[in-house]
Amino acid sequence: MKLYTSHRAPNPRRVRWVMAEKGIEGVQIVEIDLLAGEHRTADYRAKFGVPHVPALELDDGTCLTESLAICRYLEALYPEPNLFGHDAAEQAMIEMWTRRCEFYLANPIMLSVRHTHPALAALEATPMPQVADYNRLAAEKYMRSLDRRLADREWIAADRFTIADVVAAVGLDFARLIKYRPPEELTHLNRWLGAARARPAAGAGV
């Protein structure tokens, strides 16, 4: 297998983190320079259909994009440690929190960074500071919800570290590019974030 990735982007880091949690080796890593537009070349689009990273090329030539789809595929091949749920109820709970963390936290944070950081703003057709501010405030609103969720639990979706924690932590870590930190008064969220960052696999893809 070949993983097309970029150390500049948060979504590929999700896949690299999952690979590290599971101890997956033997995957060829192909680094894509986003600022140089390598993901927008005709060859890349022809192979994957979209100018996105990450992308996973299987041994038979099948190509997968979308970070969570790739992570699900890896979970099926390497089921331990389990990150997506053991049974129907747990799978649904983890899926619910993963989608919430992606839609209400990670995506707004990414947009805020992309419209703030000088190098990344160049990737936008029209960088807009007001878009950055709006999305930062939206993310902080959800951070307060997560802080309440984490008041009496170690991890977001289950009694162990899961893909929901990966999505949320990677999203927040991306904001380091603009020297952003979650509000200090969100003590439960910051405790959780510190625990996520302390995991040995957290350094994968950074």
N, C-alpha and C positions, 0 to 999 in steps of 0.2 A: 504494500500500500504506500501511497504518497500523500502527505499532508501539505497542502499549499497554505502558507501561513504568513503572518507579518507581526513582528514584535511591536509594531507601532499601534496595533489595533486590539481592542478588548475582546471581540468575539472569537478570534482565533485562540486567545488565551484560555477561554473556557474549555476548548478541546484539549489544549496542552495540559491544563490542570487536571482534567478528568483522566487523561492518559497517565499522568504522574500518580494520581491516587490509586490507579489500578495496576501500576507497574508495567504498562504496555511499552514494549521495546520493538525494535525492528521495523519501525515505520520511517520511511524516508521523508525527511523534512525539506521542503522547497520554500525558501524565503522569497516573498514577493515584496518589491519596493513600491508601496502605494504612492508615495510622493512623486516617484518617477513614472507613475501610470502603468506599471507592468500588468496590473489587473484589467486594464482597459484595452489591451492589445487584441487584435483579431484572433490570434491563436488561442489566447486565454478564453475569450468569449465563445469561440467555437467549441472548446472542450467542455466548459462549464455552463454556458448559456447566459450567465450573468457576470458582471464585473465585481464579484464579491470574494472576500476571504472570511472564514476558511473554506477550503474545498478539499474533499478526500477522493482520491482516485484509487479504486479497488484493483486487485490484481487482474481481474477480467476486463478492465477498462471502464466499468461502471463509475460514474462520477456523482458524488453527493455534495450539496452545498447546504447552508444553514447550520449554524453551530450546534443547536440542540438536536437536530436530526442526526448529525454526525455522532454526537455524544450518545444518543439512543442506540445507534448501530454498534458503537463500541461496547455499550453496556450488554447488548445481546451476545457479543463475542466473548466478553470478559465480565461475567456477571458479579464478580466479587472484587472489592467491596461494593455492595449494592448502593446505588445512588438515586435510583428512580422508583423504588418501592418493591416490597416483597409480594403483596397481594393487591387485590382490586381497590380496596379502601385506601391503603397506603399510597398506591400509585396515583389515585385521584387526588389525595391530599397534597402530595408532593408536586403534582402537575399544577394544581391550583396556585400554590405558593410560588412556584417557578414562574408561571405566567404573570402573576401580580408583580413579582420582583423585576421581571423583564419590562413589562409595560409601564409600571408606575415609578420605577427607580432607575434601572439600568439605561433604558432608552432616553429618558429625560436628561440624565447625567451626561450621556454620550453627546446629545445634541448641544447641551450647554458647553461642553468642552470644545466641540467642533466649531462652534460659533464664537469662541473666546480665544483659544490658542492660536497665535499668529500663523504657525506652519499649517495647522489643520484647517484653519479658516480658509486657506487657499484652495481647499478641496470643495468648498461650497460655491455655488453659483453666485450667491450674494450673501456674504457673512452679515449677520444681523445681531447686534448686541442685545436687542430686546427679546429675541428668540432665546438667547442664552439665559437671560434673567428669568424669563417666564418658566423655562424648563427647570432651572435650578430651584425655584420656589415650589414647583410641582413635585420635584423629587424630595424636597425637605418636608413637604406635607406627608408624603408616604413614609419617610423616615420616622416621623412621629408615631405613625401607626405601627411600624415594625418595632419601635422602641417599647411600645406597650405589649406587643406580642412576645418580646424577648424578656419581659420582666421576670418570668418564672420558668424559663426554659433556656437550654444551652444553644440550640440550633433552631432554624426558622420553621422547617416543615415536619420534622420527625425527631425522634430521640437520638438521632445521630446526624452527622454531616451528610448533606445530600446535594443534588444538582441545584436546588433552590439557593443554597448558601453560596455555591460557586457563582451563579449568575449575579446575585446581589453583591458579593465581595468584589468581583471583577469590575462591576459597574462603578462601585465607589472608588476602587483603586485607580480607575482611569482618570478620575478627577484630580489625582495628584499632579497631573500635567499642568494644571492651572493653580496648583498649591491650595486646593480646596480640601477642607476637612469637615466632617459632619459636626453640627453644633455640639458643643461640649456638654450641654445639659441632657443630651440623649445618652445617658450613662449605660443603659442596657445595650443599645445599638453599638456603642463604641467598645464595650466589653466583648460583644460577639465579633465585631470586626477585628479586634486584636487577636482573638482566638483563631479566626479564619486565617489571618495573615501569618500566624505562628506555625501553621501546618507545613510540614516539609514540602508538600506538593505545591504550595502556594507560589513558589518561585518559578514554576514552569511557565515558559512563554513570556516571561518578563524581559 
